[in-house]
Amino acid sequence: MFDEFRREFGARRDVVSSAGLPWHDDALLTVPGYSSFMDEFAGASFRGGLYRLHDDESGPAAAQWISEMFPTTDIRPFAFDWLGRQFGFDAAAAEDARFRSVLLVEPGTGEILTIPATFDDFHDSTLHEYEDAALASAFFLEWVNECGPTLPISHDYCVGYRVPLFLGGADAVTNLELTDMAVYWGVTGQLWLATRAMQPGTGLGSVSIGRGDS
């Protein structure tokens, strides 16, 4: 189990200055392969920050961000990508279907997408065979080539949309910015909830998300 992931990603594991402690979400302990995988890879970053696994600090924080933006869900994340999108399972789903599909939570679009793969299939098959669809890897390379960032991306940062796509922002490198992930999720989540409460035709005015630097 996970041999393909080790071949495709393990050899390109980033050297990071610091990482949190190994982390397991109690709600995911019955997911086949989850515990051993997180024992080996929790807190790891791959290919410049393209794909990253949660540690004991980022995991609980991400679960909180998701619950604030999507309060009717109970999604428990295990990983995230360079865009700050979270991968996880819905602990509130029916038991017979709970861990059959990975959920992709996209703050920039306000969507929760379903990836028809179990935890082990996601890492051993999906990330390899459908890498661009799962991780937007071509978009990542475009951003790297145009912006020349220092890689890997810090574990607490992501590349977010200045103007979220659900507010009409462009899905283009010119609308991307390296930003603190907690700030990005917090502001984007507030904007998303505000748009859900608005009457049709009401505008929010000019909106952008800053880097979160002091």
N, C-alpha and C positions, 0 to 999 in steps of 0.2 A: 504494500500500500504506500502511495506517495512517491514511488520510485521515479515516475515521469516528472513529477514536480521537482524533485531533487536534480534531475538531469537538466531540465529546462530553466529552472530558476536558482537552484542551490549554488551552481557554479558562478552565478552573477549576484551573489548576496553582497549587499553594500557594507562597507566598513563604517560604522556609526560611532560617534563619540560617546554616546551613552544610550542605555536602553533600560526600560523598567524591568520589573521582575516577571517571571512566567505567570500567566494568568489564565484562569478557567472560569467561565460563567457557569454557575451551578445549573442553570436551565438548559445548558447544552451538553452536560456530561454524558447523556445517553446517546449522543450523536456518534455513530461508528467512526472511529479514527480521530475524533476531535481532541481528546486528552493527550494522546501521544504526539499528535501534530503540534499542538500548542506547547507541549514540553520542549519540543525541538526548535520551534520557530517563533514563539511569542516575542514580540518586539522587533522582529527582523524586518529589514527593508531590502527590496530587490530592484535591480536595474535602475538605480538613480531615484528611487521612490515611486516608481510606476505602481508597484504593489507592496503593501505593508501589512503586517500582522499586528494586532493589538497586544499591548502589555497591560500590567495591572493598573496603570494610570489612564492610558488612552481608552481602554475598553469601557470601563464604567462611565467615563465622561461622554463617550459617543452614544452609549445607551440613553443617557439623559438628554442629549441633544435631539435624538430621534423622538423620544417620548414627548418632548416639548413641541416639536414641529408637527408630529403626527400623533396626537394624544389618544387616539382610539386604537393604537397598535401596542404591541409588547415585543418589539423587535430587538433581539440580542445580537449585536455585531461581533464578528470575529476578525474582520480585516477591513481595510480601506485602500483606496487608490489615490493617485496623484491629484485628482480633482476633489478629494475630500468625500467621495461617495462611499457609502458603507455597505458591506456585505454581511448578511446575517440570516437568522431564522426568526419566524414569528412564534414566540412561545405560547401565544394564545390560540394558535390554530388547532384544529382537531387533531387528536393524537395520531391517528392513522395517516395524516398528511403533513404533519408538522415539519419533518426534516427531509421531505422528498424534493423540495425546491429551495434554492438559495434566493434570497431577496436582495435586490440592489436598490438602495435608498439614495435618490438623487436630490440634493438640496437645491441645485441650480434650476431644476425643472419642476420641483415639487411632486415628483413621481416616485412610486415604489414599483419596480419592475420585477417580474418573476423569471428566474433562470432555471430551466428544468434540469436540475442536476443535484445529486446528493453532495454532501461535504467532500467525500473522497473523489467522486467523479468531477466535481468542480475543479479540484486541484490537479488531478491527474489527466484530465481530458479537456475540459472547457477552456482553462487558461492557456493551454497549448494550441488547441485546434481552432478556437474562436477568440484569440487574444485581443484583437482589435475591437470586436464587439463587446467583450467583457471589460476591457481596461482602457479603451480609446487610445491605444498605443501609437497609432499614426498621428493623432492630434498631439500627443505628448512629444513626439519627435519634432513635429512642426514647431511647437512652443520652444523646445530646447534649441533648435536651429535658429529661430528668429530672436530669441531673448538671451541666449547664452548664460543660463543660470548656473550657479554653483550647485553641483549635485554630490551626494543625494539630497533630496528635499528633507529638511528637518522633520522629525517625527510629529511635531506639534504644528506643522504648517501644511498647507495645501495650495493648489493653484485654483483660485475661485473666480467666478464671474463677477466683474465689477457691477454690471447690471444683470440680475438673474434672468434666465430665459423666460420664466413665467411672467416677467414684466416687460418683455419685448427686447431683451438684450440679444446681441448677436452671438451666434455660436461660432466665434472666431477668435484667433489669438489676440487680436487687438482689444478684446473684451475680457482678457484674462489677466490676473495679477496674483503674485505670490503673497499669501496672507496667513495670518494666524488662524488656525482651523476653528478654535473655539469662538473667535469673533465672527468668522464667516458663517458658521452654523447658527450662532445666536441671532445675528442681524437678518440673515436670510430666512430663518424660521419665523421671526417676528413679521417680516414682510409677507411671507406666505400666509400666515394666519390672518393678517390684516386684509389681504386680497380676498380671502374666503368669506370675510364678514362684510365686504363692500357690496353695495347695490350695483347692478350692471350699469356701465357707463361712467362710474366714478373713477377719477384718476388719483394716483399717489404723488404726482409731480415728478421732478427729477430725482432719481435715486441712484446711488452708487455705493459700493462697499470698499472701504479703505483697507490698507495693509494691516492695521491693528498695531502698528509700531507706536511707541511712546514718543 
